[in-house]
Amino acid sequence: AGMNGTAIENFVCVIFNVSFMNCNWHVGRTATEDTQYFLYWRPSKKEDVTECQNYIKDNCGRHTGCRFQNVAIENKNAYFLVNGSSNEKNIEPYEKMIQLYQIELLLINSIVDYIIVEKLTPPLNVTVNCTEASHRCSIRWQPPLTSHVKKSSCFKYEIVIENK
């Protein structure tokens, strides 16, 4: 067990462009400048735990995030561990099993110190066909690419039309 306040805080992961994920965190309140953090994760129970290969660093060279590529999350649960080392004190580990895509539930039922969000791409293949005779336009598109939503009925769209 590590010293109180040395564990990371405000752990957040964002999935984008379907298969990329960035995770970020804040250094623990009582962590010293020589503290270094290491992120390990397992996207499903079938896979082994792997360490981050591409860390994001602060001005002191401490790891404060990780960039992942080729992320495939088949399960709704992912396991994350951030441990650390320091010459001055024992670092408290941060360990979470996170239910992916259950954001609303997390916000209502608990104090959120971790979250995973997916930033969606814009809708694909947008086409607009207008006819002067009827003064009508038809707008069509395909749903955005996503890492987990399979039904297009899950999306709500907003259309803003401006005269130029």
C-alpha positions as CSV (number, residue, x, y, z in Angstrom):
1,A,0.0,0.0,0.0
2,G,1.2,3.4,-0.9
3,M,1.1,6.8,0.9
4,N,-2.3,8.6,0.9
5,G,-2.7,11.2,-1.9
6,T,0.1,9.8,-4.1
7,A,-2.3,7.8,-6.5
8,I,-3.4,9.5,-9.7
9,E,-6.6,11.4,-9.9
10,N,-9.3,12.3,-12.5
11,F,-8.6,9.3,-14.8
12,V,-10.4,9.9,-18.1
13,C,-10.2,7.9,-21.4
14,V,-11.6,9.1,-24.7
15,I,-12.1,6.8,-27.7
16,F,-11.9,8.5,-31.1
17,N,-11.8,7.6,-34.8
18,V,-13.2,4.1,-33.8
19,S,-9.9,2.5,-32.8
20,F,-7.8,5.2,-31.0
21,M,-7.9,5.9,-27.3
22,N,-6.3,8.5,-25.1
23,C,-6.2,8.2,-21.3
24,N,-5.2,11.1,-19.1
25,W,-4.8,11.7,-15.4
26,H,-3.6,14.2,-12.8
27,V,-0.6,13.5,-10.6
28,G,-1.5,12.7,-7.0
29,R,-1.7,15.6,-4.7
30,T,1.2,14.5,-2.4
31,A,3.3,12.8,-5.1
32,T,6.9,14.1,-5.3
33,E,8.5,15.4,-8.5
34,D,10.4,12.1,-9.0
35,T,7.2,10.1,-9.1
36,Q,6.7,8.1,-12.3
37,Y,3.4,6.4,-13.2
38,F,2.8,3.4,-15.3
39,L,-0.5,2.4,-17.0
40,Y,-1.5,-1.2,-17.5
41,W,-4.8,-2.2,-19.0
42,R,-6.8,-5.2,-20.3
43,P,-9.7,-4.6,-22.7
44,S,-11.3,-8.0,-22.1
45,K,-10.9,-11.0,-19.8
46,K,-9.5,-13.0,-22.6
47,E,-6.5,-10.7,-23.2
48,D,-3.3,-10.2,-21.2
49,V,-2.6,-7.0,-19.3
50,T,-0.4,-4.8,-21.3
51,E,1.6,-1.6,-20.4
52,C,1.2,1.6,-22.3
53,Q,3.7,2.0,-25.1
54,N,3.2,5.7,-25.8
55,Y,3.1,7.9,-22.7
56,I,2.0,11.6,-22.5
57,K,4.4,13.5,-20.2
58,D,4.2,16.7,-18.1
59,N,7.0,19.3,-17.8
60,C,8.7,17.2,-15.1
61,G,8.8,14.1,-17.4
62,R,6.1,12.3,-15.4
63,H,3.6,10.1,-17.3
64,T,0.2,11.8,-17.2
65,G,-1.5,9.9,-20.0
66,C,-1.2,7.3,-22.7
67,R,-2.1,7.2,-26.4
68,F,-3.4,3.8,-27.7
69,Q,-3.9,2.7,-31.3
70,N,-5.8,-0.2,-32.7
71,V,-8.1,-0.4,-29.7
72,A,-10.8,-3.1,-30.0
73,I,-13.1,-3.3,-27.0
74,E,-15.4,-6.3,-27.4
75,N,-16.5,-6.5,-23.7
76,K,-18.3,-3.8,-21.8
77,N,-15.7,-4.0,-19.0
78,A,-12.1,-2.9,-19.1
79,Y,-9.5,-3.2,-16.4
80,F,-7.0,-0.3,-15.7
81,L,-4.1,-0.1,-13.3
82,V,-1.8,2.8,-12.8
83,N,1.0,2.2,-10.3
84,G,4.0,4.4,-9.6
85,S,7.5,4.6,-8.2
86,S,9.4,7.2,-6.3
87,N,12.6,7.3,-4.3
88,E,10.9,9.3,-1.6
89,K,7.7,7.5,-0.8
90,N,5.6,4.5,-1.7
91,I,3.0,5.4,-4.5
92,E,-0.6,4.3,-4.0
93,P,-1.8,2.3,-7.0
94,Y,-5.0,3.3,-8.8
95,E,-7.0,0.3,-10.0
96,K,-10.4,0.3,-11.7
97,M,-12.7,-2.1,-13.6
98,I,-14.6,0.3,-15.7
99,Q,-17.9,-0.4,-17.3
100,L,-17.6,1.1,-20.8
101,Y,-20.4,3.1,-22.3
102,Q,-22.4,3.3,-19.1
103,I,-21.7,7.0,-18.6
104,E,-25.2,8.2,-17.5
105,L,-25.4,5.4,-14.9
106,L,-22.0,6.4,-13.5
107,L,-22.8,10.1,-13.3
108,I,-26.1,9.4,-11.4
109,N,-25.0,6.7,-9.0
110,S,-21.5,7.6,-7.9
111,I,-18.8,10.2,-7.6
112,V,-17.0,9.9,-10.9
113,D,-13.2,9.7,-10.7
114,Y,-12.9,7.8,-14.0
115,I,-14.9,7.8,-17.2
116,I,-14.6,6.6,-20.8
117,V,-16.2,8.6,-23.6
118,E,-16.3,8.0,-27.3
119,K,-16.0,11.0,-29.6
120,L,-17.9,10.2,-32.7
121,T,-16.9,11.0,-36.2
122,P,-19.4,13.2,-38.2
123,P,-22.1,11.3,-40.2
124,L,-20.7,9.8,-43.4
125,N,-21.6,10.4,-47.1
126,V,-23.9,13.4,-46.5
127,T,-25.8,14.3,-49.7
128,V,-28.2,17.1,-50.2
129,N,-30.7,17.2,-53.2
130,C,-32.8,20.3,-53.6
131,T,-35.5,20.9,-56.2
132,E,-36.5,24.5,-57.1
133,A,-39.9,23.5,-58.3
134,S,-41.1,22.0,-55.0
135,H,-38.8,24.2,-52.8
136,R,-37.8,21.1,-50.9
137,C,-34.5,19.4,-50.0
138,S,-33.7,15.8,-49.3
139,I,-30.7,15.3,-46.9
140,R,-29.3,11.8,-46.5
141,W,-26.4,10.4,-44.6
142,Q,-24.9,7.3,-43.0
143,P,-24.4,6.9,-39.2
144,P,-20.9,7.7,-37.8
145,L,-18.4,4.9,-37.3
146,T,-18.3,3.8,-33.7
147,S,-16.4,1.2,-31.7
148,H,-19.5,-0.2,-30.0
149,V,-22.9,1.1,-31.3
150,K,-24.3,-1.4,-33.8
151,K,-27.8,0.0,-34.2
152,S,-28.3,3.2,-36.3
153,S,-31.5,3.9,-34.3
154,C,-29.3,4.7,-31.3
155,F,-28.3,8.0,-32.8
156,K,-30.1,11.4,-32.7
157,Y,-29.2,14.0,-35.3
158,E,-29.5,17.8,-35.4
159,I,-29.6,19.6,-38.7
160,V,-28.8,23.3,-38.9
161,I,-29.8,25.0,-42.2
162,E,-28.5,28.4,-43.0
163,N,-29.3,30.6,-46.0
164,K,-26.1,32.0,-47.5
